[in-house]
Amino acid sequence: MGLKADFTAELPAWRERVAKLVKENANVKVDEVTIGQVYGGMRGVKGLVTDISYVDPAEGIRFRGYTIPEVLEILPKPAEGKMPYVGGLYYLFLVGKVPNEEQAVDIENEWKARAAIPSFVFDVLKSMPRDSHPMMLFSTAILALQHGSVFAQRYQEGMTRDEYWEPMLEDSLNLTAKLPSIAAFIYSLKYKSGEFIKPKSDLDWGANFAYMMGNPSQEYKDLARLYFILHSDHESGNASAHATHLAASTLSDIYYALSAGLNSLAGPLHGLANQEALRWLLGIYQEFNGVPTKEQLHQYAWETLNGGQVIPGYGHAVLRKPDPRFTAQFKYAQEYMPDDEVFRIAQLVFEVVPKVLIEQGRAKNPAPNVDAISGTLQHHYGIKEFDFYTVMFGVGRALGVSANAVWSRALGQPLERPKSLTTAMLEEIAKKAQ
């Protein structure tokens, strides 16, 4: 496999680099933690490391140093598509270099070769109550796949610590290969006929998801590629990424670890923002029986805020400009669905709401994030079941967290074990500080 050889070639220099950094600078302070951070969910505490992505306050998420517009431009694309192969992004995540077309297609072919799903996974999903949440089904399917974990088997047989990354990579490729099929089957099981549509050998990873979802149009194939690339990674501190890393730090395999991450993604404060943003837009559509005027929307936005609610999809903890993931999807909508009334409302919201939030004076960053638009695009192409959006989010997020897990294993990152304090201890620290 070319990917494994390329990863192997990168690894010695990275191990030497990290070992040198830790050995010579182990006692150098990186950050100071405040009582507000201890009680505030550790927000802003600098305590994790990843070289795969970083949120730049000025440019948004960077994948291996590249901005979203750069990634969409430089990664290889299928001949008939405008959006890159997702396999090219996975190569970039794992190797740290921009792949050529052969290397991107090699990942796509690896996924095709590993895409078969054991029949018992379908049996498990079919045995669940019909009203089960799709995220529970998704997490359960991934746990069921743990039966075939290469890492678990190799660990039992015995291997050196330096070898841990190799079966982790095998498992990560095996798992990510199956995710589009599993997600599409869950959609069919929950909302359609329950039929499993097999992936086609002549379609790439993203395009096959579109096909298995019942929409083989070129537009939706490109949207699927774009959606998974944009939702793939967002540093290591977000809940799903951190939960995956924490579980994997115990030497759990990627199946256990990703399931933990998806269970975090399912929480209302993490993965549900996209559907909340769409629900708000649809509420506007119903209120005005179509697209409102700017004046009507201005008043509606104030009524939302005065009612003690937030306007979903606007604001970001780090960014100080529109999220480039929002911008990429916004441009897509302008090209392919400019007359869609829900998108026209989203477009109007983009013009009106940041000004309202500035008038209110509470939002540090009133610009839109990725959630402000992503549900609108899926809604346009017939995916109107809100509960399923987080499953698609999870398919994309698996790319980043699994690549991070392989690198964590390759660099020998230890069991994560922060220290707890009692409230009395914090009170004493505060007293001494005064």
C-alpha positions as CSV (number, residue, x, y, z in Angstrom):
1,M,0.0,0.0,0.0
2,G,1.5,3.4,-1.1
3,L,-0.1,5.2,1.9
4,K,1.6,2.9,4.5
5,A,5.0,3.3,2.8
6,D,4.6,7.1,2.6
7,F,3.5,7.2,6.3
8,T,6.4,5.0,7.3
9,A,8.8,7.3,5.5
10,E,7.5,10.4,7.4
11,L,7.5,8.7,10.8
12,P,11.2,8.5,11.9
13,A,11.7,12.3,11.6
14,W,8.5,13.0,13.5
15,R,9.4,10.7,16.3
16,E,12.8,12.3,16.6
17,R,11.3,15.8,16.5
18,V,8.7,15.0,19.2
19,A,11.2,13.2,21.5
20,K,13.7,16.0,21.2
21,L,11.0,18.6,22.0
22,V,9.8,16.8,25.1
23,K,13.3,15.8,26.4
24,E,14.7,19.3,26.1
25,N,11.7,21.4,27.0
26,A,9.5,19.2,29.3
27,N,9.3,21.9,32.0
28,V,8.6,24.9,29.7
29,K,5.2,26.4,30.5
30,V,2.7,26.6,27.7
31,D,-0.3,28.1,29.5
32,E,-1.8,29.0,32.8
33,V,-5.2,27.6,33.9
34,T,-7.6,29.9,35.7
35,I,-10.4,28.9,38.1
36,G,-12.9,30.1,35.4
37,Q,-11.4,27.6,33.0
38,V,-11.5,24.8,35.5
39,Y,-15.2,25.4,36.1
40,G,-15.9,26.5,32.6
41,G,-15.3,23.2,30.7
42,M,-11.6,23.8,30.2
43,R,-12.4,26.2,27.4
44,G,-9.2,27.7,25.9
45,V,-6.9,25.5,28.0
46,K,-3.9,24.6,25.8
47,G,-3.4,20.9,26.6
48,L,-3.7,18.9,23.3
49,V,-1.6,18.6,20.3
50,T,-2.5,17.9,16.6
51,D,-0.7,18.8,13.4
52,I,-3.7,17.9,11.2
53,S,-5.8,21.0,11.7
54,Y,-5.8,24.3,13.4
55,V,-8.4,27.1,13.7
56,D,-6.8,30.3,12.6
57,P,-8.8,33.3,14.0
58,A,-8.2,35.2,10.8
59,E,-8.5,32.4,8.2
60,G,-10.6,29.7,9.8
61,I,-9.8,26.0,9.9
62,R,-6.5,25.0,8.3
63,F,-5.9,21.4,7.2
64,R,-2.2,20.7,7.5
65,G,-1.6,24.4,7.1
66,Y,-3.8,24.9,4.1
67,T,-7.0,27.1,4.2
68,I,-10.3,25.7,3.0
69,P,-10.1,27.6,-0.3
70,E,-6.6,26.3,-0.8
71,V,-7.6,22.7,0.0
72,L,-10.5,22.8,-2.4
73,E,-8.2,24.1,-5.1
74,I,-5.1,21.9,-4.7
75,L,-6.5,18.5,-4.0
76,P,-7.0,16.2,-7.0
77,K,-10.6,16.1,-8.4
78,P,-12.5,13.5,-10.4
79,A,-12.7,14.2,-14.1
80,E,-16.4,14.8,-13.9
81,G,-16.5,16.7,-10.6
82,K,-15.7,20.1,-9.3
83,M,-15.0,19.0,-5.7
84,P,-11.9,17.0,-4.7
85,Y,-11.6,13.3,-3.9
86,V,-12.2,12.8,-0.2
87,G,-9.4,10.2,-0.4
88,G,-7.0,13.0,-1.3
89,L,-7.9,14.8,1.9
90,Y,-7.3,11.6,4.0
91,Y,-3.9,11.3,2.4
92,L,-3.1,14.9,3.3
93,F,-4.2,14.2,6.9
94,L,-2.1,11.1,7.3
95,V,1.1,12.0,5.3
96,G,1.1,15.7,5.7
97,K,1.7,16.4,2.0
98,V,-0.6,17.2,-0.9
99,P,-1.2,14.0,-2.9
100,N,-1.1,13.7,-6.6
101,E,-4.0,12.1,-8.4
102,E,-2.5,8.6,-8.2
103,Q,-2.0,8.9,-4.5
104,A,-5.6,10.2,-4.0
105,V,-7.1,7.5,-6.1
106,D,-5.0,4.9,-4.3
107,I,-6.9,5.8,-1.1
108,E,-10.2,5.7,-2.9
109,N,-9.3,2.2,-4.2
110,E,-8.2,1.1,-0.7
111,W,-11.7,2.1,0.6
112,K,-13.4,0.3,-2.2
113,A,-11.4,-2.9,-1.4
114,R,-12.4,-2.6,2.3
115,A,-16.0,-1.5,1.9
116,A,-17.8,-4.8,2.5
117,I,-19.9,-4.8,5.6
118,P,-20.5,-8.1,7.6
119,S,-24.1,-9.3,7.5
120,F,-24.4,-9.3,11.3
121,V,-24.0,-5.5,11.3
122,F,-27.2,-5.2,9.2
123,D,-28.9,-7.8,11.5
124,V,-28.0,-5.7,14.6
125,L,-29.4,-2.5,13.0
126,K,-32.6,-4.2,11.8
127,S,-33.2,-5.6,15.3
128,M,-33.4,-2.1,16.9
129,P,-36.7,-0.4,17.5
130,R,-38.0,1.5,14.4
131,D,-38.0,4.7,16.4
132,S,-34.3,4.5,17.4
133,H,-32.3,7.6,16.9
134,P,-30.1,7.4,13.8
135,M,-27.0,8.4,15.9
136,M,-27.6,5.5,18.2
137,L,-27.8,3.2,15.2
138,F,-24.6,4.7,13.8
139,S,-22.7,4.3,17.0
140,T,-24.0,0.8,17.5
141,A,-23.0,-0.3,14.0
142,I,-19.4,0.9,14.6
143,L,-19.2,-1.0,17.9
144,A,-20.5,-4.1,16.1
145,L,-17.6,-3.7,13.6
146,Q,-15.1,-3.9,16.5
147,H,-15.5,-7.7,16.1
148,G,-13.0,-7.4,13.3
149,S,-10.5,-5.1,14.9
150,V,-6.9,-5.7,13.7
151,F,-5.4,-3.8,16.6
152,A,-7.3,-5.8,19.2
153,Q,-6.1,-9.1,17.7
154,R,-2.5,-7.9,17.2
155,Y,-2.3,-6.5,20.7
156,Q,-3.4,-9.9,22.1
157,E,-0.8,-11.7,20.0
158,G,1.9,-9.2,21.2
159,M,3.7,-6.4,19.4
160,T,6.1,-3.7,20.2
161,R,4.9,-0.2,21.1
162,D,6.5,1.2,17.9
163,E,4.2,-1.1,15.9
164,Y,0.9,0.1,17.4
165,W,0.2,2.5,14.6
166,E,0.2,-0.1,11.9
167,P,-2.9,-2.0,13.0
168,M,-4.5,1.3,14.0
169,L,-4.0,2.5,10.4
170,E,-5.5,-0.8,9.1
171,D,-8.5,-0.4,11.3
172,S,-9.0,3.2,10.4
173,L,-9.0,2.4,6.7
174,N,-11.3,-0.5,7.2
175,L,-13.7,1.6,9.3
176,T,-13.8,4.7,7.1
177,A,-14.3,2.6,4.0
178,K,-17.6,1.4,5.4
179,L,-19.1,4.6,6.9
180,P,-20.8,5.9,3.7
181,S,-22.6,2.6,3.2
182,I,-23.6,2.3,6.9
183,A,-24.9,5.8,7.0
184,A,-26.9,5.4,3.8
185,F,-28.4,2.1,5.0
186,I,-29.4,3.8,8.3
187,Y,-31.2,6.5,6.3
188,S,-33.0,3.9,4.2
189,L,-33.9,1.8,7.3
190,K,-35.2,4.8,9.2
191,Y,-37.0,6.8,6.5
192,K,-37.3,4.8,3.3
193,S,-37.7,1.2,2.2
194,G,-35.0,-0.3,4.4
195,E,-33.2,-1.6,1.2
196,F,-29.4,-1.6,1.2
197,I,-28.0,-0.1,-2.0
198,K,-24.6,-1.5,-2.7
199,P,-21.8,1.0,-3.6
200,K,-20.7,1.1,-7.2
201,S,-17.1,0.2,-8.1
202,D,-16.8,3.1,-10.5
203,L,-17.7,5.8,-8.0
204,D,-15.4,7.4,-5.4
205,W,-16.1,7.5,-1.6
206,G,-18.1,10.8,-1.6
207,A,-20.0,10.1,-4.9
208,N,-21.0,6.6,-3.7
209,F,-22.6,8.2,-0.6
210,A,-24.8,10.3,-2.9
211,Y,-25.6,7.3,-5.0
212,M,-26.5,5.1,-2.0
213,M,-28.7,8.0,-0.7
214,G,-30.7,7.8,-3.9
215,N,-29.4,11.0,-5.5
216,P,-26.8,10.1,-8.1
217,S,-26.8,13.6,-9.7
218,Q,-23.5,15.2,-10.3
219,E,-24.5,18.1,-8.1
220,Y,-25.2,16.0,-5.1
221,K,-22.0,13.9,-5.6
222,D,-20.0,17.1,-5.5
223,L,-22.0,18.3,-2.4
224,A,-21.3,15.1,-0.6
225,R,-17.6,15.4,-1.3
226,L,-17.6,19.0,-0.2
227,Y,-19.7,18.3,3.0
228,F,-17.4,15.5,4.2
229,I,-14.2,17.5,3.5
230,L,-15.6,20.6,5.4
231,H,-16.8,18.5,8.4
232,S,-13.7,16.3,8.6
233,D,-11.7,17.9,11.4
234,H,-11.7,21.0,13.7
235,E,-8.7,20.8,16.0
236,S,-8.6,18.2,18.8
237,G,-10.4,20.1,21.5
238,N,-14.0,19.8,20.3
239,A,-16.1,17.3,22.1
240,S,-16.2,14.5,19.5
241,A,-12.5,14.8,18.6
242,H,-11.5,15.0,22.3
243,A,-13.7,12.0,23.3
244,T,-12.2,10.0,20.5
245,H,-8.7,10.9,21.5
246,L,-9.4,10.2,25.2
247,A,-10.8,6.7,24.5
248,A,-8.0,5.9,22.1
249,S,-5.4,7.0,24.6
250,T,-6.3,3.9,26.7
251,L,-5.2,1.8,23.7
252,S,-8.8,1.1,22.7
253,D,-9.1,0.5,19.0
254,I,-10.6,3.0,16.6
255,Y,-14.0,1.3,16.8
256,Y,-14.4,1.9,20.5
257,A,-12.8,5.3,20.2
258,L,-14.9,6.6,17.3
259,S,-18.1,5.3,19.0
260,A,-17.2,7.4,22.0
261,G,-16.6,10.4,19.8
262,L,-19.9,10.0,18.0
263,N,-21.8,9.7,21.3
264,S,-20.4,13.1,22.1
265,L,-21.3,14.5,18.7
266,A,-24.9,13.4,19.4
267,G,-25.2,15.9,22.2
268,P,-27.4,19.0,21.6
269,L,-24.4,21.3,22.4
270,H,-22.2,19.8,19.7
271,G,-23.6,18.1,16.6
272,L,-27.2,19.4,16.5
273,A,-26.4,23.0,15.6
274,N,-26.9,22.5,11.9
275,Q,-30.5,21.2,12.3
276,E,-31.3,24.0,14.8
277,A,-30.1,26.6,12.2
278,L,-32.3,25.0,9.5
279,R,-35.3,24.8,11.9
280,W,-35.0,28.5,12.5
281,L,-34.9,29.3,8.8
282,L,-37.9,27.1,8.2
283,G,-39.7,29.0,11.0
284,I,-39.1,32.2,9.1
285,Y,-40.4,30.6,5.9
286,Q,-43.6,29.5,7.7
287,E,-44.0,32.8,9.5
288,F,-44.0,34.9,6.3
289,N,-45.2,32.2,3.9
290,G,-42.0,32.6,1.9
291,V,-39.1,35.0,1.8
292,P,-39.5,38.0,4.1
293,T,-38.4,41.5,3.5
294,K,-35.2,42.8,5.2
295,E,-37.4,44.8,7.6
296,Q,-39.5,41.8,8.5
297,L,-36.4,39.7,9.1
298,H,-34.8,42.4,11.2
299,Q,-37.9,42.4,13.5
300,Y,-38.0,38.6,13.6
301,A,-34.4,38.4,14.6
302,W,-34.9,40.8,17.4
303,E,-38.0,38.9,18.5
304,T,-35.9,35.7,18.7
305,L,-33.2,37.5,20.8
306,N,-35.7,39.3,23.1
307,G,-37.4,35.9,23.7
308,G,-34.2,34.7,25.3
309,Q,-33.1,32.5,22.4
310,V,-30.0,32.6,20.3
311,I,-29.9,32.8,16.5
312,P,-28.4,29.4,15.6
313,G,-25.5,29.3,13.2
314,Y,-24.0,32.7,14.1
315,G,-21.0,33.2,16.2
316,H,-17.8,31.2,16.7
317,A,-15.5,30.8,19.7
318,V,-12.3,31.5,17.8
319,L,-13.1,32.9,14.3
320,R,-13.5,36.7,13.8
321,K,-14.8,36.5,10.2
322,P,-17.3,34.3,8.3
323,D,-16.4,30.7,8.6
324,P,-14.8,29.6,5.3
325,R,-16.7,26.4,5.6
326,F,-19.9,28.5,5.5
327,T,-18.5,30.5,2.6
328,A,-17.7,27.3,0.5
329,Q,-21.2,26.0,0.9
330,F,-22.7,29.4,0.4
331,K,-20.9,29.7,-3.0
332,Y,-22.1,26.2,-3.9
333,A,-25.7,27.2,-3.2
334,Q,-25.3,30.4,-5.2
335,E,-24.2,28.3,-8.2
336,Y,-26.6,25.4,-8.0
337,M,-29.7,26.4,-6.1
338,P,-30.0,30.3,-6.2
339,D,-33.8,30.2,-6.4
340,D,-34.4,27.9,-3.5
341,E,-36.5,29.9,-1.1
342,V,-34.9,28.5,2.1
343,F,-31.5,29.4,0.7
344,R,-32.8,32.9,-0.2
345,I,-33.8,33.3,3.4
346,A,-30.3,32.1,4.5
347,Q,-28.8,34.6,2.1
348,L,-31.0,37.4,3.6
349,V,-30.1,36.3,7.2
350,F,-26.4,36.6,6.2
351,E,-27.1,40.3,5.3
352,V,-29.3,41.1,8.3
353,V,-28.4,39.1,11.4
354,P,-24.8,40.1,11.9
355,K,-25.9,43.7,12.1
356,V,-28.6,42.8,14.6
357,L,-26.1,41.0,16.8
358,I,-23.8,44.0,16.6
359,E,-26.8,46.2,17.7
360,Q,-27.4,43.8,20.6
361,G,-23.8,44.1,21.7
362,R,-23.3,40.7,23.1
363,A,-21.8,38.6,20.4
364,K,-18.0,38.8,20.1
365,N,-18.2,37.4,16.6
366,P,-21.5,37.9,14.8
367,A,-20.4,36.1,11.6
368,P,-21.9,32.8,10.4
369,N,-20.3,29.4,11.1
370,V,-20.6,26.2,9.1
371,D,-24.0,25.3,10.7
372,A,-25.7,28.4,9.3
373,I,-25.9,26.9,5.8
374,S,-25.1,23.1,5.8
375,G,-28.7,21.9,6.6
376,T,-30.1,24.2,3.9
377,L,-28.2,22.5,1.2
378,Q,-29.2,19.0,2.4
379,H,-32.8,20.1,2.6
380,H,-32.7,21.3,-1.0
381,Y,-31.6,17.8,-2.2
382,G,-34.4,16.0,-0.3
383,I,-32.6,15.1,2.9
384,K,-35.2,16.7,5.2
385,E,-35.0,14.4,8.2
386,F,-33.2,16.6,10.7
387,D,-32.0,13.8,13.0
388,F,-29.9,12.3,10.2
389,Y,-27.8,15.4,9.7
390,T,-25.6,14.5,12.6
391,V,-24.9,11.1,11.1
392,M,-23.5,12.8,8.0
393,F,-21.5,15.1,10.3
394,G,-20.1,11.9,11.9
395,V,-19.1,10.3,8.6
396,G,-17.0,13.4,7.9
397,R,-15.6,13.8,11.4
398,A,-14.4,10.2,11.4
399,L,-11.8,11.2,8.8
400,G,-10.0,13.7,11.1
401,V,-10.3,11.8,14.3
402,S,-9.1,8.5,12.9
403,A,-6.1,10.2,11.2
404,N,-5.3,11.9,14.5
405,A,-5.6,8.5,16.3
406,V,-3.1,6.9,13.9
407,W,-0.6,9.7,14.6
408,S,-1.2,9.6,18.3
409,R,-0.4,5.9,18.3
410,A,2.6,6.4,16.0
411,L,4.1,9.0,18.3
412,G,3.4,7.1,21.4
413,Q,1.1,9.7,23.1
414,P,0.3,8.4,26.6
415,L,-2.9,7.7,28.5
416,E,-4.7,11.0,29.0
417,R,-5.1,11.6,32.7
418,P,-5.6,15.2,34.0
419,K,-5.5,16.0,37.7
420,S,-8.7,16.9,39.6
421,L,-9.0,19.4,42.4
422,T,-11.6,19.8,45.1
423,T,-13.7,23.0,45.4
424,A,-12.0,23.6,48.8
425,M,-8.5,23.4,47.1
426,L,-9.6,26.0,44.5
427,E,-11.0,28.3,47.2
428,E,-7.6,28.1,49.0
429,I,-5.8,28.9,45.8
430,A,-8.1,31.9,45.2
431,K,-7.5,33.0,48.8
432,K,-3.8,32.9,48.4
433,A,-4.0,34.7,45.1
434,Q,-5.9,37.6,46.8
